Amino acid sequence: MSQEAVPSSQPKGLLQQMEELMAALNADLSQLDADFQQSAERPAPASANGSDRT
């Protein structure tokens, strides 16, 4: 996770830090959901049964 969401030049309140981290997490989860939805639209290859993952 990058440190750019919480610059060290000026101290912030804990609530503001938490709000920024939650916003970043929400954005990451939204992107992950979009990627998942896109991959769910494609037909899976016959060999993709989950056993070949590392």
N, CA, C and O atoms as a Tripos MOL2 file, in Angstrom:
@<TRIPOS>MOLECULE
protein
  216   215    54     0     0
PROTEIN
NO_CHARGES

@<TRIPOS>ATOM
      1 N           0.8490   -1.1810    0.0000 N.3       1 MET1
      2 CA          0.0000    0.0000    0.0000 C.3       1 MET1
      3 C           0.8860    1.2330    0.0000 C.2       1 MET1
      4 O           1.8730    1.2810    0.7330 O.2       1 MET1
      5 N           0.5570    2.2140   -0.7960 N.am      2 SER2
      6 CA          1.3980    3.3880   -0.9040 C.3       2 SER2
      7 C           1.1590    4.3340    0.2630 C.2       2 SER2
      8 O           0.0950    4.3140    0.8830 O.2       2 SER2
      9 N           2.1460    5.1540    0.5560 N.am      3 GLN3
     10 CA          2.0610    6.0990    1.6670 C.3       3 GLN3
     11 C           1.5640    7.4660    1.2220 C.2       3 GLN3
     12 O           1.4860    8.3790    2.0450 O.2       3 GLN3
     13 N           1.2250    7.6380   -0.0540 N.am      4 GLU4
     14 CA          0.8330    8.9450   -0.5530 C.3       4 GLU4
     15 C          -0.5100    9.4180   -0.0040 C.2       4 GLU4
     16 O          -0.8080   10.6110   -0.0620 O.2       4 GLU4
     17 N          -1.3210    8.5130    0.5250 N.am      5 ALA5
     18 CA         -2.6220    8.9000    1.0660 C.3       5 ALA5
     19 C          -2.4730    9.6520    2.3860 C.2       5 ALA5
     20 O          -3.3840   10.3740    2.7900 O.2       5 ALA5
     21 N          -1.3420    9.4910    3.0590 N.am      6 VAL6
     22 CA         -1.1320   10.1470    4.3420 C.3       6 VAL6
     23 C           0.2110   10.8760    4.3110 C.2       6 VAL6
     24 O           1.2200   10.3330    4.7590 O.2       6 VAL6
     25 N           0.2280   12.1140    3.7800 N.am      7 PRO7
     26 CA          1.4930   12.8570    3.7270 C.3       7 PRO7
     27 C           1.9870   13.1880    5.1290 C.2       7 PRO7
     28 O           1.1890   13.4270    6.0350 O.2       7 PRO7
     29 N           3.3040   13.2000    5.3040 N.am      8 SER8
     30 CA          3.8780   13.4230    6.6280 C.3       8 SER8
     31 C           4.1470   14.8970    6.9010 C.2       8 SER8
     32 O           4.6390   15.2290    7.9800 O.2       8 SER8
     33 N           3.8430   15.7930    5.9630 N.am      9 SER9
     34 CA          4.1410   17.2070    6.1410 C.3       9 SER9
     35 C           3.2340   17.8670    7.1790 C.2       9 SER9
     36 O           3.6310   18.8490    7.8060 O.2       9 SER9
     37 N           2.0410   17.3500    7.3660 N.am     10 GLN10
     38 CA          1.1030   17.9450    8.3130 C.3      10 GLN10
     39 C           0.3450   16.8270    9.0210 C.2      10 GLN10
     40 O          -0.2510   15.9700    8.3670 O.2      10 GLN10
     41 N           0.3630   16.8290   10.3550 N.am     11 PRO11
     42 CA         -0.3530   15.7800   11.0650 C.3      11 PRO11
     43 C          -1.8550   15.8790   10.8490 C.2      11 PRO11
     44 O          -2.4070   16.9760   10.7680 O.2      11 PRO11
     45 N          -2.5080   14.7360   10.7560 N.am     12 LYS12
     46 CA         -3.9510   14.7090   10.5510 C.3      12 LYS12
     47 C          -4.5990   13.9960   11.7160 C.2      12 LYS12
     48 O          -3.9720   13.2040   12.4200 O.2      12 LYS12
     49 N          -5.8690   14.2990   11.8970 N.am     13 GLY13
     50 CA         -6.6130   13.5960   12.9200 C.3      13 GLY13
     51 C          -6.8340   12.1550   12.5290 C.2      13 GLY13
     52 O          -6.8260   11.8160   11.3460 O.2      13 GLY13
     53 N          -7.0280   11.3120   13.5100 N.am     14 LEU14
     54 CA         -7.2330    9.8900   13.2520 C.3      14 LEU14
     55 C          -8.4720    9.6640   12.3930 C.2      14 LEU14
     56 O          -8.4640    8.8170   11.5000 O.2      14 LEU14
     57 N          -9.5250   10.4130   12.6560 N.am     15 LEU15
     58 CA        -10.7460   10.2410   11.8780 C.3      15 LEU15
     59 C         -10.5100   10.5680   10.4060 C.2      15 LEU15
     60 O         -10.9860    9.8520    9.5250 O.2      15 LEU15
     61 N          -9.7730   11.6510   10.1380 N.am     16 GLN16
     62 CA         -9.4960   12.0130    8.7470 C.3      16 GLN16
     63 C          -8.6430   10.9610    8.0690 C.2      16 GLN16
     64 O          -8.8740   10.6310    6.9050 O.2      16 GLN16
     65 N          -7.6550   10.4260    8.7820 N.am     17 GLN17
     66 CA         -6.8260    9.3620    8.2210 C.3      17 GLN17
     67 C          -7.6710    8.1380    7.9010 C.2      17 GLN17
     68 O          -7.5210    7.5310    6.8410 O.2      17 GLN17
     69 N          -8.5620    7.7760    8.8240 N.am     18 MET18
     70 CA         -9.4090    6.6080    8.6060 C.3      18 MET18
     71 C         -10.3390    6.8250    7.4260 C.2      18 MET18
     72 O         -10.5620    5.9070    6.6380 O.2      18 MET18
     73 N         -10.8840    8.0250    7.2920 N.am     19 GLU19
     74 CA        -11.7660    8.3150    6.1570 C.3      19 GLU19
     75 C         -11.0120    8.1960    4.8330 C.2      19 GLU19
     76 O         -11.5440    7.6540    3.8630 O.2      19 GLU19
     77 N          -9.7920    8.6930    4.7890 N.am     20 GLU20
     78 CA         -8.9930    8.6050    3.5630 C.3      20 GLU20
     79 C          -8.6380    7.1450    3.2460 C.2      20 GLU20
     80 O          -8.6930    6.7230    2.0910 O.2      20 GLU20
     81 N          -8.2750    6.3840    4.2810 N.am     21 LEU21
     82 CA         -7.9460    4.9790    4.0610 C.3      21 LEU21
     83 C          -9.1730    4.1950    3.6110 C.2      21 LEU21
     84 O          -9.0690    3.3280    2.7430 O.2      21 LEU21
     85 N         -10.3320    4.4900    4.1910 N.am     22 MET22
     86 CA        -11.5640    3.8050    3.7820 C.3      22 MET22
     87 C         -11.9250    4.1670    2.3440 C.2      22 MET22
     88 O         -12.3860    3.3110    1.5900 O.2      22 MET22
     89 N         -11.7210    5.4270    1.9560 N.am     23 ALA23
     90 CA        -11.9970    5.8340    0.5780 C.3      23 ALA23
     91 C         -11.0710    5.1020   -0.3890 C.2      23 ALA23
     92 O         -11.5080    4.6580   -1.4510 O.2      23 ALA23
     93 N          -9.8000    4.9750   -0.0290 N.am     24 ALA24
     94 CA         -8.8480    4.2620   -0.8790 C.3      24 ALA24
     95 C          -9.2050    2.7780   -0.9580 C.2      24 ALA24
     96 O          -9.1260    2.1740   -2.0280 O.2      24 ALA24
     97 N          -9.5940    2.1980    0.1680 N.am     25 LEU25
     98 CA         -9.9950    0.7940    0.1850 C.3      25 LEU25
     99 C         -11.2410    0.5820   -0.6630 C.2      25 LEU25
    100 O         -11.3340   -0.3940   -1.4070 O.2      25 LEU25
    101 N         -12.1950    1.4930   -0.5490 N.am     26 ASN26
    102 CA        -13.4210    1.3890   -1.3310 C.3      26 ASN26
    103 C         -13.1150    1.4670   -2.8240 C.2      26 ASN26
    104 O         -13.7030    0.7330   -3.6180 O.2      26 ASN26
    105 N         -12.2040    2.3480   -3.2060 N.am     27 ALA27
    106 CA        -11.8230    2.4680   -4.6160 C.3      27 ALA27
    107 C         -11.1560    1.1760   -5.0950 C.2      27 ALA27
    108 O         -11.4240    0.7070   -6.2010 O.2      27 ALA27
    109 N         -10.2850    0.6040   -4.2570 N.am     28 ASP28
    110 CA         -9.6210   -0.6460   -4.6170 C.3      28 ASP28
    111 C         -10.6350   -1.7820   -4.7670 C.2      28 ASP28
    112 O         -10.5550   -2.5800   -5.7010 O.2      28 ASP28
    113 N         -11.5860   -1.8410   -3.8360 N.am     29 LEU29
    114 CA        -12.5920   -2.8960   -3.9060 C.3      29 LEU29
    115 C         -13.5040   -2.7090   -5.1120 C.2      29 LEU29
    116 O         -13.9210   -3.6880   -5.7300 O.2      29 LEU29
    117 N         -13.8140   -1.4730   -5.4500 N.am     30 SER30
    118 CA        -14.6390   -1.2180   -6.6300 C.3      30 SER30
    119 C         -13.9220   -1.6800   -7.8940 C.2      30 SER30
    120 O         -14.5400   -2.2640   -8.7850 O.2      30 SER30
    121 N         -12.6160   -1.4180   -7.9710 N.am     31 GLN31
    122 CA        -11.8420   -1.8620   -9.1310 C.3      31 GLN31
    123 C         -11.7580   -3.3780   -9.1700 C.2      31 GLN31
    124 O         -11.8740   -3.9820  -10.2360 O.2      31 GLN31
    125 N         -11.5580   -3.9870   -8.0240 N.am     32 LEU32
    126 CA        -11.5030   -5.4460   -7.9600 C.3      32 LEU32
    127 C         -12.8380   -6.0520   -8.3870 C.2      32 LEU32
    128 O         -12.8670   -7.0500   -9.1070 O.2      32 LEU32
    129 N         -13.9420   -5.4500   -7.9460 N.am     33 ASP33
    130 CA        -15.2590   -5.9400   -8.3300 C.3      33 ASP33
    131 C         -15.4690   -5.7930   -9.8360 C.2      33 ASP33
    132 O         -16.0120   -6.6900  -10.4820 O.2      33 ASP33
    133 N         -15.0400   -4.6630  -10.3900 N.am     34 ALA34
    134 CA        -15.1680   -4.4630  -11.8350 C.3      34 ALA34
    135 C         -14.3550   -5.4980  -12.5970 C.2      34 ALA34
    136 O         -14.8210   -6.0390  -13.5990 O.2      34 ALA34
    137 N         -13.1470   -5.7740  -12.1330 N.am     35 ASP35
    138 CA        -12.3150   -6.8000  -12.7710 C.3      35 ASP35
    139 C         -12.9670   -8.1740  -12.6650 C.2      35 ASP35
    140 O         -12.9590   -8.9520  -13.6190 O.2      35 ASP35
    141 N         -13.5280   -8.4620  -11.4970 N.am     36 PHE36
    142 CA        -14.1850   -9.7540  -11.2920 C.3      36 PHE36
    143 C         -15.4100   -9.8910  -12.1900 C.2      36 PHE36
    144 O         -15.6240  -10.9420  -12.7940 O.2      36 PHE36
    145 N         -16.2030   -8.8470  -12.2780 N.am     37 GLN37
    146 CA        -17.3890   -8.8890  -13.1320 C.3      37 GLN37
    147 C         -16.9910   -9.0840  -14.5950 C.2      37 GLN37
    148 O         -17.6510   -9.8160  -15.3330 O.2      37 GLN37
    149 N         -15.9110   -8.4270  -15.0050 N.am     38 GLN38
    150 CA        -15.4410   -8.5570  -16.3900 C.3      38 GLN38
    151 C         -14.9650   -9.9850  -16.6560 C.2      38 GLN38
    152 O         -15.2470  -10.5440  -17.7160 O.2      38 GLN38
    153 N         -14.2540  -10.5710  -15.7100 N.am     39 SER39
    154 CA        -13.7590  -11.9300  -15.9090 C.3      39 SER39
    155 C         -14.8990  -12.9400  -15.8410 C.2      39 SER39
    156 O         -14.8150  -13.9980  -16.4660 O.2      39 SER39
    157 N         -15.9530  -12.6420  -15.1050 N.am     40 ALA40
    158 CA        -17.0940  -13.5520  -15.0100 C.3      40 ALA40
    159 C         -17.8810  -13.5790  -16.3110 C.2      40 ALA40
    160 O         -18.5790  -14.5540  -16.5900 O.2      40 ALA40
    161 N         -17.7780  -12.5260  -17.1060 N.am     41 GLU41
    162 CA        -18.4970  -12.4690  -18.3780 C.3      41 GLU41
    163 C         -17.8370  -13.3360  -19.4440 C.2      41 GLU41
    164 O         -18.4850  -13.7580  -20.4010 O.2      41 GLU41
    165 N         -16.5270  -13.6010  -19.2700 N.am     42 ARG42
    166 CA        -15.8220  -14.4490  -20.2330 C.3      42 ARG42
    167 C         -16.0080  -15.9110  -19.8610 C.2      42 ARG42
    168 O         -15.9810  -16.2510  -18.6790 O.2      42 ARG42
    169 N         -16.1950  -16.7710  -20.8330 N.am     43 PRO43
    170 CA        -16.2790  -18.1980  -20.5190 C.3      43 PRO43
    171 C         -14.9230  -18.7140  -20.0200 C.2      43 PRO43
    172 O         -13.8790  -18.4100  -20.5980 O.2      43 PRO43
    173 N         -14.9580  -19.4880  -18.9560 N.am     44 ALA44
    174 CA        -13.7160  -20.0180  -18.4030 C.3      44 ALA44
    175 C         -13.1930  -21.1550  -19.2640 C.2      44 ALA44
    176 O         -13.9800  -21.9240  -19.8160 O.2      44 ALA44
    177 N         -11.8680  -21.2730  -19.3880 N.am     45 PRO45
    178 CA        -11.2950  -22.4070  -20.1230 C.3      45 PRO45
    179 C         -11.6420  -23.7150  -19.4220 C.2      45 PRO45
    180 O         -11.9090  -23.7270  -18.2200 O.2      45 PRO45
    181 N         -11.6370  -24.8010  -20.1610 N.am     46 ALA46
    182 CA        -12.0250  -26.0980  -19.6080 C.3      46 ALA46
    183 C         -11.1120  -26.5270  -18.4760 C.2      46 ALA46
    184 O         -11.5520  -27.2530  -17.5850 O.2      46 ALA46
    185 N          -9.8490  -26.1010  -18.4800 N.am     47 SER47
    186 CA         -8.9120  -26.5100  -17.4560 C.3      47 SER47
    187 C          -8.9740  -25.6360  -16.2110 C.2      47 SER47
    188 O          -8.2580  -25.9060  -15.2470 O.2      47 SER47
    189 N          -9.7920  -24.6130  -16.1990 N.am     48 ALA48
    190 CA         -9.8530  -23.6770  -15.0650 C.3      48 ALA48
    191 C         -10.8280  -24.1720  -14.0130 C.2      48 ALA48
    192 O         -11.9330  -23.6480  -13.8760 O.2      48 ALA48
    193 N         -10.4090  -25.1800  -13.2760 N.am     49 ASN49
    194 CA        -11.2730  -25.7010  -12.2240 C.3      49 ASN49
    195 C         -10.7800  -25.3180  -10.8390 C.2      49 ASN49
    196 O         -11.3130  -25.7920   -9.8360 O.2      49 ASN49
    197 N          -9.7500  -24.4500  -10.7760 N.am     50 GLY50
    198 CA         -9.2300  -23.9610   -9.5100 C.3      50 GLY50
    199 C          -8.0830  -24.7920   -8.9630 C.2      50 GLY50
    200 O          -7.3890  -24.3390   -8.0530 O.2      50 GLY50
    201 N          -7.8590  -25.9890   -9.4840 N.am     51 SER51
    202 CA         -6.8120  -26.8480   -8.9370 C.3      51 SER51
    203 C          -5.4240  -26.4770   -9.4710 C.2      51 SER51
    204 O          -4.4110  -26.9170   -8.9270 O.2      51 SER51
    205 N          -5.3800  -25.6800  -10.5170 N.am     52 ASP52
    206 CA         -4.0800  -25.3280  -11.1110 C.3      52 ASP52
    207 C          -3.5370  -24.0090  -10.5600 C.2      52 ASP52
    208 O          -2.5270  -23.5100  -11.0560 O.2      52 ASP52
    209 N          -4.1780  -23.4430   -9.5570 N.am     53 ARG53
    210 CA         -3.6810  -22.1860   -8.9790 C.3      53 ARG53
    211 C          -2.5630  -22.4770   -7.9860 C.2      53 ARG53
    212 O          -2.5480  -23.5150   -7.3250 O.2      53 ARG53
    213 N          -1.6250  -21.5300   -7.9000 N.am     54 THR54
    214 CA         -0.5200  -21.7200   -6.9610 C.3      54 THR54
    215 C          -0.7100  -20.8590   -5.7560 C.2      54 THR54
    216 O           0.1200  -20.8770   -4.8470 O.2      54 THR54
@<TRIPOS>BOND
     1     1     2 1
     2     2     3 1
     3     3     4 2
     4     3     5 am
     5     5     6 1
     6     6     7 1
     7     7     8 2
     8     7     9 am
     9     9    10 1
    10    10    11 1
    11    11    12 2
    12    11    13 am
    13    13    14 1
    14    14    15 1
    15    15    16 2
    16    15    17 am
    17    17    18 1
    18    18    19 1
    19    19    20 2
    20    19    21 am
    21    21    22 1
    22    22    23 1
    23    23    24 2
    24    23    25 am
    25    25    26 1
    26    26    27 1
    27    27    28 2
    28    27    29 am
    29    29    30 1
    30    30    31 1
    31    31    32 2
    32    31    33 am
    33    33    34 1
    34    34    35 1
    35    35    36 2
    36    35    37 am
    37    37    38 1
    38    38    39 1
    39    39    40 2
    40    39    41 am
    41    41    42 1
    42    42    43 1
    43    43    44 2
    44    43    45 am
    45    45    46 1
    46    46    47 1
    47    47    48 2
    48    47    49 am
    49    49    50 1
    50    50    51 1
    51    51    52 2
    52    51    53 am
    53    53    54 1
    54    54    55 1
    55    55    56 2
    56    55    57 am
    57    57    58 1
    58    58    59 1
    59    59    60 2
    60    59    61 am
    61    61    62 1
    62    62    63 1
    63    63    64 2
    64    63    65 am
    65    65    66 1
    66    66    67 1
    67    67    68 2
    68    67    69 am
    69    69    70 1
    70    70    71 1
    71    71    72 2
    72    71    73 am
    73    73    74 1
    74    74    75 1
    75    75    76 2
    76    75    77 am
    77    77    78 1
    78    78    79 1
    79    79    80 2
    80    79    81 am
    81    81    82 1
    82    82    83 1
    83    83    84 2
    84    83    85 am
    85    85    86 1
    86    86    87 1
    87    87    88 2
    88    87    89 am
    89    89    90 1
    90    90    91 1
    91    91    92 2
    92    91    93 am
    93    93    94 1
    94    94    95 1
    95    95    96 2
    96    95    97 am
    97    97    98 1
    98    98    99 1
    99    99   100 2
   100    99   101 am
   101   101   102 1
   102   102   103 1
   103   103   104 2
   104   103   105 am
   105   105   106 1
   106   106   107 1
   107   107   108 2
   108   107   109 am
   109   109   110 1
   110   110   111 1
   111   111   112 2
   112   111   113 am
   113   113   114 1
   114   114   115 1
   115   115   116 2
   116   115   117 am
   117   117   118 1
   118   118   119 1
   119   119   120 2
   120   119   121 am
   121   121   122 1
   122   122   123 1
   123   123   124 2
   124   123   125 am
   125   125   126 1
   126   126   127 1
   127   127   128 2
   128   127   129 am
   129   129   130 1
   130   130   131 1
   131   131   132 2
   132   131   133 am
   133   133   134 1
   134   134   135 1
   135   135   136 2
   136   135   137 am
   137   137   138 1
   138   138   139 1
   139   139   140 2
   140   139   141 am
   141   141   142 1
   142   142   143 1
   143   143   144 2
   144   143   145 am
   145   145   146 1
   146   146   147 1
   147   147   148 2
   148   147   149 am
   149   149   150 1
   150   150   151 1
   151   151   152 2
   152   151   153 am
   153   153   154 1
   154   154   155 1
   155   155   156 2
   156   155   157 am
   157   157   158 1
   158   158   159 1
   159   159   160 2
   160   159   161 am
   161   161   162 1
   162   162   163 1
   163   163   164 2
   164   163   165 am
   165   165   166 1
   166   166   167 1
   167   167   168 2
   168   167   169 am
   169   169   170 1
   170   170   171 1
   171   171   172 2
   172   171   173 am
   173   173   174 1
   174   174   175 1
   175   175   176 2
   176   175   177 am
   177   177   178 1
   178   178   179 1
   179   179   180 2
   180   179   181 am
   181   181   182 1
   182   182   183 1
   183   183   184 2
   184   183   185 am
   185   185   186 1
   186   186   187 1
   187   187   188 2
   188   187   189 am
   189   189   190 1
   190   190   191 1
   191   191   192 2
   192   191   193 am
   193   193   194 1
   194   194   195 1
   195   195   196 2
   196   195   197 am
   197   197   198 1
   198   198   199 1
   199   199   200 2
   200   199   201 am
   201   201   202 1
   202   202   203 1
   203   203   204 2
   204   203   205 am
   205   205   206 1
   206   206   207 1
   207   207   208 2
   208   207   209 am
   209   209   210 1
   210   210   211 1
   211   211   212 2
   212   211   213 am
   213   213   214 1
   214   214   215 1
   215   215   216 2
@<TRIPOS>SUBSTRUCTURE
     1 MET1         2 RESIDUE 1 A MET
     2 SER2         6 RESIDUE 1 A SER
     3 GLN3        10 RESIDUE 1 A GLN
     4 GLU4        14 RESIDUE 1 A GLU
     5 ALA5        18 RESIDUE 1 A ALA
     6 VAL6        22 RESIDUE 1 A VAL
     7 PRO7        26 RESIDUE 1 A PRO
     8 SER8        30 RESIDUE 1 A SER
     9 SER9        34 RESIDUE 1 A SER
    10 GLN10       38 RESIDUE 1 A GLN
    11 PRO11       42 RESIDUE 1 A PRO
    12 LYS12       46 RESIDUE 1 A LYS
    13 GLY13       50 RESIDUE 1 A GLY
    14 LEU14       54 RESIDUE 1 A LEU
    15 LEU15       58 RESIDUE 1 A LEU
    16 GLN16       62 RESIDUE 1 A GLN
    17 GLN17       66 RESIDUE 1 A GLN
    18 MET18       70 RESIDUE 1 A MET
    19 GLU19       74 RESIDUE 1 A GLU
    20 GLU20       78 RESIDUE 1 A GLU
    21 LEU21       82 RESIDUE 1 A LEU
    22 MET22       86 RESIDUE 1 A MET
    23 ALA23       90 RESIDUE 1 A ALA
    24 ALA24       94 RESIDUE 1 A ALA
    25 LEU25       98 RESIDUE 1 A LEU
    26 ASN26      102 RESIDUE 1 A ASN
    27 ALA27      106 RESIDUE 1 A ALA
    28 ASP28      110 RESIDUE 1 A ASP
    29 LEU29      114 RESIDUE 1 A LEU
    30 SER30      118 RESIDUE 1 A SER
    31 GLN31      122 RESIDUE 1 A GLN
    32 LEU32      126 RESIDUE 1 A LEU
    33 ASP33      130 RESIDUE 1 A ASP
    34 ALA34      134 RESIDUE 1 A ALA
    35 ASP35      138 RESIDUE 1 A ASP
    36 PHE36      142 RESIDUE 1 A PHE
    37 GLN37      146 RESIDUE 1 A GLN
    38 GLN38      150 RESIDUE 1 A GLN
    39 SER39      154 RESIDUE 1 A SER
    40 ALA40      158 RESIDUE 1 A ALA
    41 GLU41      162 RESIDUE 1 A GLU
    42 ARG42      166 RESIDUE 1 A ARG
    43 PRO43      170 RESIDUE 1 A PRO
    44 ALA44      174 RESIDUE 1 A ALA
    45 PRO45      178 RESIDUE 1 A PRO
    46 ALA46      182 RESIDUE 1 A ALA
    47 SER47      186 RESIDUE 1 A SER
    48 ALA48      190 RESIDUE 1 A ALA
    49 ASN49      194 RESIDUE 1 A ASN
    50 GLY50      198 RESIDUE 1 A GLY
    51 SER51      202 RESIDUE 1 A SER
    52 ASP52      206 RESIDUE 1 A ASP
    53 ARG53      210 RESIDUE 1 A ARG
    54 THR54      214 RESIDUE 1 A THR
